[in-house]
Amino acid sequence: MDVRYQFFISSTFEDLREERQQVIQAVLELGHIPVGMEIFPSAEEAPWDVIRQTIKDSDYYIVLSAGRYGNVFPDGVSFTEREFDLASELKIPITGFIHATPLDLPKAKREDEPQQRRRLSSFHDKIRHRYVRTWSTTEDLGLQASKAIIHATRNHPRTGWVRADQARSTADLARIEELRAEIDELNKKLEDANSEQQQLQDLIRSTVLAEEDISPDLLAQGSDEITFPISYTLDGKKYREDIRFTWDECIAAIGPDLYGRMHWRDFQGRYAFESSLNPLLRRHFSGPQEAKTLRYDRGDIERLMFQFKQLGIIMIGTADNGSTGWTLTPGGEAHVTKLLVRLKEPGKGRKARSKTTSE
């Protein structure tokens, strides 16, 4: 479909008439729709409600600023800056154009009042945080505007306008909006998950209790039992069971996976060593064997790791490539080795076997 985009052109008016015409011409030549002060009943005195609605209906926003700050609202903010702030709030793609040497402009096109000059300078700083270009002549501005319009429509495609005979059905448009809302929601969840993971990383690195705050002798460990709640579904019904095993059984199960390796959570929030924890859970599970999947809370896994960390068995390590994750401490390696190795049984050494053979 032949999509045409609406560009709102914002600036002071009288001092930038020629410049506005250059930008309007660039928009028209590229087949799009320019809107701005020219369509309002009175260029610099249009009701704010009209301006606001026009900006909301636009796909892109272009701001021109040179040596004048322009007419202001009672709070001292100019119409141009208020329009810029609204476009930012609505997340409309913004392209800015600032005059290269505003102090060299004729007096009629410059601010004389110090406070207005300060406000203009502050506004220019705000624009520079966006995609911004500078210009010196109106012809230069026209060329820059054409390039910027092509860049904006190519890199930030928007809804735009189409002919009625090419338009999608109302149902299609409604579905598109639903999908956009779903994407926004998923992006928000992803941001929250990333923030949560970063907070946990910071907490893991900083939360280590000193011995005077809690002695290791007071911590559950070794043959002390862990109560680990799990849930499962069978025949459409959900069940819950508290599985019990010792701390040594737990570290003996997951320790080999942590030996000389770094483990961090994947995008689903799971640690790789959890696959070695599942057989331990299944061994102590008293429910029906038909229950295929035993589920547990992520927080219970984190509590296990913090306990082993405070016991000095695991720590946050850094691999050669700079990645970080859980790994065994030297003491933890010794402890896991002690749990897993088997001592030779009396009377079953090499000499005993040789004697039996000779007989």
C-alpha positions in Angstrom: 0.0 0.0 0.0 1.0 3.6 -0.6 1.4 4.8 3.0 1.8 8.5 3.6 3.0 9.8 6.9 2.0 13.0 8.7 4.8 15.3 9.9 4.1 18.0 12.5 6.5 20.9 12.0 7.1 22.9 15.1 9.0 26.2 15.4 8.7 29.9 16.2 6.8 31.4 13.3 7.8 34.9 12.0 11.5 34.4 12.2 11.5 31.0 10.5 8.9 31.4 7.7 11.4 30.6 4.9 12.9 27.7 6.8 9.5 26.2 7.5 8.7 26.4 3.8 11.8 24.5 3.0 10.9 21.7 5.4 7.3 21.6 4.2 8.5 21.4 0.6 10.8 18.4 1.5 7.9 16.6 3.2 5.6 17.2 0.2 8.3 16.1 -2.4 8.7 12.8 -0.5 4.9 12.2 -0.8 4.0 12.9 2.9 1.7 15.3 4.7 3.1 18.3 6.5 1.0 20.0 9.3 1.8 22.9 11.6 1.0 26.5 12.3 0.0 27.2 8.7 -3.2 25.2 9.2 -4.3 27.0 12.4 -6.6 30.0 12.3 -3.9 32.2 13.9 -0.3 31.0 13.6 1.1 31.6 17.1 -2.3 31.8 18.9 -4.0 28.5 18.1 -5.8 26.9 21.0 -3.5 24.4 22.8 -6.2 21.7 22.5 -6.1 22.0 18.7 -2.3 21.8 18.6 -2.2 18.9 21.0 -4.7 16.8 19.0 -2.9 17.6 15.8 0.4 16.3 17.3 -1.3 13.2 18.6 -2.6 12.5 15.1 0.9 12.9 13.6 3.4 10.1 12.8 6.5 12.2 13.1 7.6 15.5 14.8 10.1 17.9 13.4 11.3 20.9 15.5 13.2 23.9 14.1 14.9 26.3 16.5 17.3 29.2 15.8 17.6 32.5 17.8 14.1 33.0 19.2 12.4 31.2 22.1 8.9 32.4 21.0 5.6 33.0 22.7 5.2 31.5 26.1 2.5 30.0 28.3 1.9 31.7 31.8 4.5 29.3 33.3 7.2 30.7 31.0 7.4 27.6 28.7 7.2 28.4 25.0 4.7 26.9 22.6 7.5 25.2 20.7 9.0 23.6 23.8 5.5 22.5 25.0 4.9 20.9 21.7 8.3 19.1 21.9 7.5 17.8 25.4 4.2 16.5 24.2 5.8 14.7 21.3 8.3 13.1 23.7 5.5 12.1 26.1 3.6 10.4 23.2 6.8 8.7 22.0 6.5 10.2 18.6 9.8 10.0 16.6 11.5 13.4 16.9 13.9 15.1 14.4 15.5 18.3 15.5 17.2 21.1 13.5 19.1 23.8 15.3 20.7 26.8 13.6 24.5 26.4 13.5 25.3 30.0 14.7 22.2 31.6 16.3 24.2 34.4 17.8 25.1 35.6 14.3 21.5 36.0 13.2 20.0 39.5 12.7 18.9 41.3 15.9 15.2 40.8 14.9 15.7 37.0 14.9 17.6 36.8 18.3 16.5 37.0 21.9 17.7 40.1 23.7 16.2 39.4 27.1 18.7 37.3 29.2 16.0 35.0 30.7 14.7 34.1 27.3 18.2 33.4 26.0 18.8 31.1 29.0 15.5 29.3 28.3 16.4 29.0 24.6 19.8 27.6 25.4 18.2 25.0 27.8 15.7 24.1 25.1 18.5 23.5 22.6 20.2 21.2 25.1 17.0 19.2 25.3 16.7 18.9 21.5 20.3 17.6 21.3 19.3 14.5 23.2 17.3 13.5 20.1 18.2 12.9 16.5 19.4 16.4 15.6 21.1 18.2 12.7 22.3 21.8 12.2 21.8 24.2 9.3 23.3 27.5 8.2 21.2 28.4 5.1 17.6 27.6 4.1 18.9 25.6 1.1 21.1 23.6 3.4 18.1 23.0 5.7 16.0 21.7 2.8 18.6 19.1 1.8 19.1 18.1 5.5 15.3 17.8 6.0 14.9 15.4 3.0 17.6 13.1 4.4 16.2 13.2 7.9 12.6 12.4 6.6 13.9 9.4 4.7 15.9 8.2 7.7 12.9 8.6 10.1 10.4 6.7 7.8 12.9 3.9 7.1 14.2 3.3 10.7 11.0 4.1 12.6 8.0 3.0 10.5 4.7 4.3 11.8 0.9 3.8 11.1 0.6 6.5 8.5 -2.4 7.1 6.2 -3.6 5.2 3.2 -6.3 5.7 0.6 -9.7 4.5 1.7 -9.8 1.8 -1.1 -6.4 0.5 0.2 -7.2 0.6 3.9 -7.3 -2.6 6.0 -10.6 -3.5 7.5 -11.6 -2.2 10.9 -11.1 -5.7 12.3 -7.5 -5.9 10.9 -6.6 -2.6 12.4 -8.1 -3.6 15.8 -6.1 -6.8 15.8 -2.9 -4.8 14.9 -3.5 -2.6 17.9 -4.1 -5.6 20.1 -0.8 -7.2 19.0 1.0 -3.9 19.6 -0.4 -3.8 23.2 0.7 -7.4 23.7 4.2 -6.6 22.5 4.4 -3.6 24.8 3.2 -5.7 27.7 5.8 -8.4 26.9 8.6 -5.8 26.6 7.5 -4.4 30.0 7.7 -7.9 31.6 11.1 -8.4 30.0 12.4 -5.1 31.4 11.0 -6.0 34.9 12.6 -9.5 34.7 16.0 -8.0 33.7 15.7 -5.5 36.5 14.8 -8.2 39.0 17.8 -10.3 37.9 20.2 -7.3 38.2 18.9 -6.6 41.7 19.4 -10.2 42.6 22.9 -10.2 41.3 23.7 -7.1 43.3 22.2 -8.6 46.4 24.2 -11.8 46.0 27.4 -9.9 45.7 26.8 -7.6 48.6 24.8 -9.7 51.1 27.4 -11.8 53.0 26.8 -11.9 56.8 29.9 -11.5 59.0 30.6 -14.3 61.5 29.8 -12.0 64.4 26.3 -11.5 62.9 25.6 -15.2 62.5 28.0 -18.0 63.3 28.3 -20.8 60.7 27.7 -23.2 63.6 24.2 -21.9 63.9 23.3 -22.6 60.3 21.5 -25.7 59.1 24.0 -27.9 57.3 25.3 -31.4 56.9 22.8 -34.0 58.1 20.2 -31.3 59.0 17.0 -31.7 56.9 15.7 -29.3 54.4 12.0 -29.0 53.9 11.5 -28.3 50.2 7.9 -27.7 49.0 6.9 -29.0 45.6 3.7 -29.2 43.6 2.4 -31.5 40.8 -0.7 -32.0 38.7 -2.5 -35.3 38.3 -5.8 -35.9 36.5 -6.3 -32.1 36.3 -5.9 -31.6 40.0 -3.0 -29.8 41.8 -1.3 -31.3 44.8 1.4 -30.2 47.1 4.0 -32.1 49.1 6.9 -31.1 51.4 10.0 -33.2 50.4 12.7 -33.6 53.0 16.4 -34.3 52.3 19.6 -33.2 54.0 21.9 -30.3 53.1 24.7 -32.8 52.3 22.4 -34.8 50.0 21.6 -31.6 48.2 25.1 -30.4 47.6 26.2 -33.9 46.7 23.5 -33.9 44.0 24.3 -30.5 42.5 28.0 -30.1 43.5 29.5 -32.0 40.5 27.8 -29.6 38.1 29.3 -26.6 40.0 32.8 -28.1 40.1 35.0 -25.9 38.0 32.0 -24.4 36.2 30.0 -21.1 36.4 26.2 -21.4 36.6 23.8 -18.5 36.1 20.1 -18.4 35.4 19.0 -18.8 31.7 16.2 -16.7 30.1 13.6 -18.9 31.9 15.2 -18.2 35.3 16.6 -21.7 35.7 20.1 -22.8 36.7 21.7 -25.6 34.7 22.4 -27.6 37.8 18.7 -28.0 38.6 18.6 -31.0 36.3 20.8 -32.8 38.9 18.4 -31.7 41.7 15.4 -33.3 40.1 16.5 -36.9 40.7 17.0 -36.1 44.4 13.5 -34.7 44.6 12.1 -37.7 42.8 14.0 -40.1 45.2 12.3 -38.6 48.2 9.0 -38.0 46.6 6.2 -40.1 48.2 3.5 -39.2 45.7 2.2 -41.2 42.8 4.8 -42.0 40.1 2.3 -40.9 37.5 3.1 -37.3 38.4 5.5 -36.5 35.6 6.7 -33.0 36.6 7.6 -31.8 40.1 7.4 -28.0 40.3 8.9 -25.7 42.8 9.2 -22.0 43.6 12.2 -20.1 42.2 12.6 -18.5 45.6 13.3 -21.9 47.3 16.2 -22.5 44.9 17.6 -19.1 45.7 17.3 -19.8 49.4 19.4 -23.0 48.9 22.1 -21.1 47.2 22.3 -18.3 49.8 22.5 -21.0 52.5 25.4 -22.7 50.7 27.0 -19.4 50.1 26.9 -18.5 53.8 28.3 -21.9 54.7 31.3 -21.1 52.5 30.5 -23.9 50.0 29.7 -21.8 46.9 30.5 -18.3 45.8 30.1 -16.0 42.8 33.0 -16.6 40.5 34.3 -15.0 37.2 35.2 -17.1 34.2 38.0 -16.3 31.7 35.6 -14.7 29.3 34.3 -12.3 32.1 31.0 -14.0 32.7 30.0 -14.6 36.3 28.0 -17.3 38.1 27.7 -19.7 41.0 30.7 -22.0 41.5 32.2 -24.1 44.3 34.7 -22.5 46.7 37.9 -24.4 47.3 36.3 -25.5 50.6 33.2 -26.5 48.8 35.2 -28.6 46.3 36.8 -30.4 49.2 33.4 -30.9 50.9 31.7 -32.3 47.8 34.7 -34.6 47.1 34.5 -35.9 50.7 30.8 -36.7 50.2 31.3 -38.5 46.9 34.5 -40.5 47.3 34.3 -44.0 48.7 36.9 -45.5 51.1 38.4 -48.9 50.5 36.6 -51.6 52.4 38.9 -53.6 54.8 40.1 -56.9 53.5 39.3 -56.2 49.9 42.7 -54.7 48.7 45.0 -56.1 46.0 46.9 -58.4 48.4 43.7 -60.1 49.6 42.7 -60.8 45.9 46.1 -62.1 45.0 46.1 -64.6 47.9 42.7 -65.9 46.9 43.9 -66.4 43.3 47.0 -68.4 44.4 45.0 -70.7 46.5 
